[in-house]
Amino acid sequence: MEFLDYILHIDRYLEIMLNDYQNWFYVILFLLIFIETGLVIMPFLPGDSLLFASGMLAASFPNQLNISLVLLCLLLAAILGDSVNYSIGKYLGNKLIKIQFFGRRIIKDNAIQKTENFFYKYGSKTIVIARFVPIVRTLAPFVAGISKMHYKTFIKYNILGGTIWVIGITFIGYFLGRISFIKNNFEVAVLVIILFSLLPILIEYIKNKK
């Protein structure tokens, strides 16, 4: 329940951290996105809502938070994170997927299968599309590394996907964050983002059922 509260009210937690850590807040944003995209065992971190909330904060506190620096930190974190994740998959992937913790695999088979289905359907474009799909976002570069995708192909789609994801969602938060209703009902905005992110999976599920 605490984790759910963190996701739905991440704007409040980020505002507290901004007031407490000031300029170090940029480093915190970088680390949160880098960890979510770079460590295959951390797919549950709130990437989309974090970007949206960061944009909102930059709009609400322009004297404390520069939107250009926010975008730069988040973009570097997203691209570097995926690159590290790709390398982990390439050199350690086959060992990591076998590791168990309390009798359960750290990296779920069904999550890997779901990501492989994306690759089967969309090919290299999965690296871009996955940016907008929770869990798959973290596993896509890992699976790309395991499958030994050519790095030049990977980095091209990595940069493209990271740029669209970071700039798109952060700017949406930046502009919508000035609207009183959005600021006062952030959890509604987060739920809309989550539902939008889950649409590709829902559509795929319906197609498979048919």
C-alpha atoms as a printed R data frame, in Angstrom:
    type eleno elety resid chain resno      x       y       z
1   ATOM     1    CA   MET     A     1  0.000   0.000   0.000
2   ATOM     2    CA   GLU     A     2  2.887   2.370   0.736
3   ATOM     3    CA   PHE     A     3  4.340   1.717  -2.708
4   ATOM     4    CA   LEU     A     4  0.938   2.399  -4.320
5   ATOM     5    CA   ASP     A     5  0.676   5.642  -2.363
6   ATOM     6    CA   TYR     A     6  4.169   6.579  -3.580
7   ATOM     7    CA   ILE     A     7  3.146   6.042  -7.214
8   ATOM     8    CA   LEU     A     8 -0.162   7.903  -6.953
9   ATOM     9    CA   HIS     A     9  1.323  10.807  -5.011
10  ATOM    10    CA   ILE     A    10  4.862  10.860  -6.353
11  ATOM    11    CA   ASP     A    11  4.506  14.598  -6.980
12  ATOM    12    CA   ARG     A    12  4.352  15.216  -3.212
13  ATOM    13    CA   TYR     A    13  7.359  13.026  -2.487
14  ATOM    14    CA   LEU     A    14  9.370  14.705  -5.242
15  ATOM    15    CA   GLU     A    15  8.422  18.153  -3.944
16  ATOM    16    CA   ILE     A    16  9.679  17.196  -0.485
17  ATOM    17    CA   MET     A    17 12.953  15.939  -1.968
18  ATOM    18    CA   LEU     A    18 13.286  19.131  -4.037
19  ATOM    19    CA   ASN     A    19 12.953  21.284  -0.909
20  ATOM    20    CA   ASP     A    20 15.299  19.055   1.100
21  ATOM    21    CA   TYR     A    21 18.077  18.512  -1.441
22  ATOM    22    CA   GLN     A    22 17.833  21.565  -3.750
23  ATOM    23    CA   ASN     A    23 20.367  21.172  -6.623
24  ATOM    24    CA   TRP     A    24 21.039  17.539  -5.681
25  ATOM    25    CA   PHE     A    25 17.493  16.873  -6.820
26  ATOM    26    CA   TYR     A    26 18.764  16.662 -10.422
27  ATOM    27    CA   VAL     A    27 21.021  13.773  -9.356
28  ATOM    28    CA   ILE     A    28 18.068  12.052  -7.668
29  ATOM    29    CA   LEU     A    29 15.984  12.282 -10.860
30  ATOM    30    CA   PHE     A    30 18.891  10.884 -12.871
31  ATOM    31    CA   LEU     A    31 19.366   7.942 -10.510
32  ATOM    32    CA   LEU     A    32 15.671   7.030 -10.346
33  ATOM    33    CA   ILE     A    33 15.308   6.798 -14.133
34  ATOM    34    CA   PHE     A    34 18.739   5.198 -14.571
35  ATOM    35    CA   ILE     A    35 17.917   2.472 -12.037
36  ATOM    36    CA   GLU     A    36 14.505   1.749 -13.576
37  ATOM    37    CA   THR     A    37 15.864   1.464 -17.120
38  ATOM    38    CA   GLY     A    38 19.313   0.102 -16.280
39  ATOM    39    CA   LEU     A    39 18.655  -2.637 -13.720
40  ATOM    40    CA   VAL     A    40 16.557  -5.488 -15.053
41  ATOM    41    CA   ILE     A    41 15.415  -6.451 -11.533
42  ATOM    42    CA   MET     A    42 13.771  -3.032 -10.962
43  ATOM    43    CA   PRO     A    43 10.966  -2.888 -13.564
44  ATOM    44    CA   PHE     A    44  8.341  -1.788 -11.038
45  ATOM    45    CA   LEU     A    45  9.661   1.756 -10.523
46  ATOM    46    CA   PRO     A    46  7.252   4.482 -11.724
47  ATOM    47    CA   GLY     A    47  8.968   5.791 -14.863
48  ATOM    48    CA   ASP     A    48  6.040   7.450 -16.663
49  ATOM    49    CA   SER     A    49  4.567   9.124 -13.581
50  ATOM    50    CA   LEU     A    50  8.051  10.258 -12.515
51  ATOM    51    CA   LEU     A    51  8.608  12.040 -15.834
52  ATOM    52    CA   PHE     A    52  5.152  13.618 -15.680
53  ATOM    53    CA   ALA     A    53  5.637  14.757 -12.077
54  ATOM    54    CA   SER     A    54  9.088  16.164 -12.875
55  ATOM    55    CA   GLY     A    55  7.573  18.305 -15.612
56  ATOM    56    CA   MET     A    56  4.858  19.496 -13.219
57  ATOM    57    CA   LEU     A    57  7.427  20.451 -10.583
58  ATOM    58    CA   ALA     A    58  9.500  22.381 -13.114
59  ATOM    59    CA   ALA     A    59  6.373  24.347 -14.049
60  ATOM    60    CA   SER     A    60  5.387  24.953 -10.418
61  ATOM    61    CA   PHE     A    61  8.850  25.866  -9.117
62  ATOM    62    CA   PRO     A    62 10.737  27.449 -12.048
63  ATOM    63    CA   ASN     A    63 13.173  29.234  -9.706
64  ATOM    64    CA   GLN     A    64 14.228  25.955  -8.106
65  ATOM    65    CA   LEU     A    65 13.967  23.562 -11.032
66  ATOM    66    CA   ASN     A    66 15.133  24.346 -14.559
67  ATOM    67    CA   ILE     A    67 13.147  22.417 -17.191
68  ATOM    68    CA   SER     A    68 16.135  22.233 -19.565
69  ATOM    69    CA   LEU     A    69 18.345  20.644 -16.889
70  ATOM    70    CA   VAL     A    70 15.520  18.307 -15.911
71  ATOM    71    CA   LEU     A    71 15.171  17.113 -19.509
72  ATOM    72    CA   LEU     A    72 18.936  16.708 -19.882
73  ATOM    73    CA   CYS     A    73 19.270  14.628 -16.692
74  ATOM    74    CA   LEU     A    74 16.290  12.417 -17.519
75  ATOM    75    CA   LEU     A    75 17.363  11.915 -21.135
76  ATOM    76    CA   LEU     A    76 20.923  10.942 -20.202
77  ATOM    77    CA   ALA     A    77 19.588   8.572 -17.537
78  ATOM    78    CA   ALA     A    78 17.150   6.895 -19.964
79  ATOM    79    CA   ILE     A    79 19.743   6.364 -22.711
80  ATOM    80    CA   LEU     A    80 22.595   5.296 -20.409
81  ATOM    81    CA   GLY     A    81 20.260   3.071 -18.414
82  ATOM    82    CA   ASP     A    82 19.115   1.144 -21.476
83  ATOM    83    CA   SER     A    83 22.729   0.836 -22.668
84  ATOM    84    CA   VAL     A    84 23.827  -0.646 -19.339
85  ATOM    85    CA   ASN     A    85 20.828  -2.982 -19.362
86  ATOM    86    CA   TYR     A    86 21.743  -4.124 -22.879
87  ATOM    87    CA   SER     A    87 25.304  -4.901 -21.728
88  ATOM    88    CA   ILE     A    88 24.026  -6.825 -18.698
89  ATOM    89    CA   GLY     A    89 21.806  -8.909 -20.976
90  ATOM    90    CA   LYS     A    90 24.603  -9.506 -23.471
91  ATOM    91    CA   TYR     A    91 27.230 -10.650 -20.987
92  ATOM    92    CA   LEU     A    92 25.245 -11.953 -17.986
93  ATOM    93    CA   GLY     A    93 21.693 -12.471 -19.266
94  ATOM    94    CA   ASN     A    94 21.615 -16.249 -19.543
95  ATOM    95    CA   LYS     A    95 22.952 -16.583 -15.982
96  ATOM    96    CA   LEU     A    96 20.675 -13.953 -14.445
97  ATOM    97    CA   ILE     A    97 17.429 -15.457 -15.755
98  ATOM    98    CA   LYS     A    98 18.230 -18.665 -13.858
99  ATOM    99    CA   ILE     A    99 18.867 -17.015 -10.476
100 ATOM   100    CA   GLN     A   100 16.235 -17.753  -7.832
101 ATOM   101    CA   PHE     A   101 15.407 -15.878  -4.627
102 ATOM   102    CA   PHE     A   102 13.366 -17.763  -2.019
103 ATOM   103    CA   GLY     A   103 12.550 -20.387  -4.654
104 ATOM   104    CA   ARG     A   104 11.366 -17.864  -7.230
105 ATOM   105    CA   ARG     A   105 13.154 -16.474 -10.219
106 ATOM   106    CA   ILE     A   106 14.079 -12.807  -9.894
107 ATOM   107    CA   ILE     A   107 13.287 -12.283 -13.576
108 ATOM   108    CA   LYS     A   108  9.893 -13.811 -14.340
109 ATOM   109    CA   ASP     A   109  9.547 -16.157 -17.312
110 ATOM   110    CA   ASN     A   110  6.231 -14.617 -18.349
111 ATOM   111    CA   ALA     A   111  7.789 -11.131 -18.363
112 ATOM   112    CA   ILE     A   112 10.610 -12.365 -20.606
113 ATOM   113    CA   GLN     A   113  8.082 -14.106 -22.869
114 ATOM   114    CA   LYS     A   114  5.953 -10.963 -23.114
115 ATOM   115    CA   THR     A   115  9.025  -8.950 -24.125
116 ATOM   116    CA   GLU     A   116 10.092 -11.569 -26.675
117 ATOM   117    CA   ASN     A   117  6.584 -11.381 -28.185
118 ATOM   118    CA   PHE     A   118  7.071  -7.649 -28.656
119 ATOM   119    CA   PHE     A   119 10.362  -8.307 -30.456
120 ATOM   120    CA   TYR     A   120  8.726 -10.960 -32.613
121 ATOM   121    CA   LYS     A   121  5.995  -8.544 -33.670
122 ATOM   122    CA   TYR     A   122  7.823  -5.189 -33.864
123 ATOM   123    CA   GLY     A   123 11.466  -6.180 -34.336
124 ATOM   124    CA   SER     A   124 14.026  -3.507 -33.445
125 ATOM   125    CA   LYS     A   125 11.225  -0.938 -33.031
126 ATOM   126    CA   THR     A   126 10.438  -2.686 -29.746
127 ATOM   127    CA   ILE     A   127 13.214  -0.613 -28.142
128 ATOM   128    CA   VAL     A   128 11.177   2.512 -28.953
129 ATOM   129    CA   ILE     A   129  7.689   1.115 -28.269
130 ATOM   130    CA   ALA     A   130  8.765  -0.509 -24.992
131 ATOM   131    CA   ARG     A   131  9.557   2.889 -23.499
132 ATOM   132    CA   PHE     A   132  5.812   3.392 -23.059
133 ATOM   133    CA   VAL     A   133  5.016  -0.076 -21.664
134 ATOM   134    CA   PRO     A   134  5.707  -0.758 -17.953
135 ATOM   135    CA   ILE     A   135  7.950  -3.771 -17.188
136 ATOM   136    CA   VAL     A   136  8.606  -4.336 -20.904
137 ATOM   137    CA   ARG     A   137 10.421  -0.975 -20.813
138 ATOM   138    CA   THR     A   138 13.021  -2.429 -18.431
139 ATOM   139    CA   LEU     A   139 13.228  -5.882 -19.997
140 ATOM   140    CA   ALA     A   140 13.461  -4.875 -23.674
141 ATOM   141    CA   PRO     A   141 17.129  -3.762 -23.641
142 ATOM   142    CA   PHE     A   142 17.995  -6.776 -21.481
143 ATOM   143    CA   VAL     A   143 16.416  -9.193 -23.988
144 ATOM   144    CA   ALA     A   144 18.059  -7.269 -26.850
145 ATOM   145    CA   GLY     A   145 21.398  -7.932 -25.183
146 ATOM   146    CA   ILE     A   146 20.658 -11.631 -24.702
147 ATOM   147    CA   SER     A   147 19.678 -11.974 -28.361
148 ATOM   148    CA   LYS     A   148 22.896 -10.155 -29.363
149 ATOM   149    CA   MET     A   149 21.115  -7.398 -31.293
150 ATOM   150    CA   HIS     A   150 23.694  -5.383 -33.244
151 ATOM   151    CA   TYR     A   151 24.737  -2.533 -30.946
152 ATOM   152    CA   LYS     A   152 24.561   0.134 -33.671
153 ATOM   153    CA   THR     A   153 20.945  -0.829 -34.296
154 ATOM   154    CA   PHE     A   154 20.205  -0.898 -30.581
155 ATOM   155    CA   ILE     A   155 21.758   2.486 -29.761
156 ATOM   156    CA   LYS     A   156 19.907   4.141 -32.662
157 ATOM   157    CA   TYR     A   157 16.509   3.002 -31.376
158 ATOM   158    CA   ASN     A   158 17.607   3.551 -27.780
159 ATOM   159    CA   ILE     A   159 18.323   7.246 -28.424
160 ATOM   160    CA   LEU     A   160 15.156   7.669 -30.486
161 ATOM   161    CA   GLY     A   161 12.904   5.956 -27.942
162 ATOM   162    CA   GLY     A   162 14.500   7.671 -24.963
163 ATOM   163    CA   THR     A   163 14.149  11.094 -26.556
164 ATOM   164    CA   ILE     A   164 10.473  10.640 -27.467
165 ATOM   165    CA   TRP     A   165  9.639   9.149 -24.060
166 ATOM   166    CA   VAL     A   166 11.437  11.685 -21.878
167 ATOM   167    CA   ILE     A   167 10.656  14.860 -23.825
168 ATOM   168    CA   GLY     A   168  7.084  13.803 -24.614
169 ATOM   169    CA   ILE     A   169  5.871  12.852 -21.129
170 ATOM   170    CA   THR     A   170  7.932  15.460 -19.247
171 ATOM   171    CA   PHE     A   171  6.642  18.275 -21.456
172 ATOM   172    CA   ILE     A   172  3.061  17.027 -21.073
173 ATOM   173    CA   GLY     A   173  3.543  17.279 -17.308
174 ATOM   174    CA   TYR     A   174  5.187  20.696 -17.713
175 ATOM   175    CA   PHE     A   175  2.264  22.181 -19.633
176 ATOM   176    CA   LEU     A   176 -0.610  20.370 -17.920
177 ATOM   177    CA   GLY     A   177  0.948  20.969 -14.514
178 ATOM   178    CA   ARG     A   178 -0.126  24.586 -14.723
179 ATOM   179    CA   ILE     A   179 -3.778  23.533 -14.702
180 ATOM   180    CA   SER     A   180 -5.235  23.642 -11.194
181 ATOM   181    CA   PHE     A   181 -7.369  20.527 -11.677
182 ATOM   182    CA   ILE     A   182 -4.325  18.448 -12.675
183 ATOM   183    CA   LYS     A   183 -2.233  19.782  -9.800
184 ATOM   184    CA   ASN     A   184 -4.989  19.063  -7.278
185 ATOM   185    CA   ASN     A   185 -5.862  15.639  -8.718
186 ATOM   186    CA   PHE     A   186 -2.457  14.233  -9.597
187 ATOM   187    CA   GLU     A   187 -3.529  10.649  -8.843
188 ATOM   188    CA   VAL     A   188 -6.148  10.899 -11.611
189 ATOM   189    CA   ALA     A   189 -3.474  11.968 -14.085
190 ATOM   190    CA   VAL     A   190 -1.255   9.064 -12.963
191 ATOM   191    CA   LEU     A   191 -4.064   6.539 -13.419
192 ATOM   192    CA   VAL     A   192 -4.690   7.885 -16.943
193 ATOM   193    CA   ILE     A   193 -0.976   7.528 -17.724
194 ATOM   194    CA   ILE     A   194 -0.940   3.950 -16.370
195 ATOM   195    CA   LEU     A   195 -4.040   3.003 -18.388
196 ATOM   196    CA   PHE     A   196 -2.554   4.564 -21.512
197 ATOM   197    CA   SER     A   197  0.688   2.634 -20.934
198 ATOM   198    CA   LEU     A   198 -1.215  -0.631 -20.560
199 ATOM   199    CA   LEU     A   199 -3.201  -0.161 -23.785
200 ATOM   200    CA   PRO     A   200 -0.653  -1.978 -26.016
201 ATOM   201    CA   ILE     A   201 -0.744  -5.018 -23.698
202 ATOM   202    CA   LEU     A   202 -4.562  -4.950 -23.543
203 ATOM   203    CA   ILE     A   203 -4.867  -4.704 -27.340
204 ATOM   204    CA   GLU     A   204 -2.392  -7.560 -27.757
205 ATOM   205    CA   TYR     A   205 -4.345  -9.665 -25.230
206 ATOM   206    CA   ILE     A   206 -7.637  -9.068 -27.063
207 ATOM   207    CA   LYS     A   207 -6.055  -9.958 -30.409
208 ATOM   208    CA   ASN     A   208 -4.660 -13.200 -28.972
209 ATOM   209    CA   LYS     A   209 -8.086 -14.086 -27.545
210 ATOM   210    CA   LYS     A   210 -9.680 -13.532 -30.916
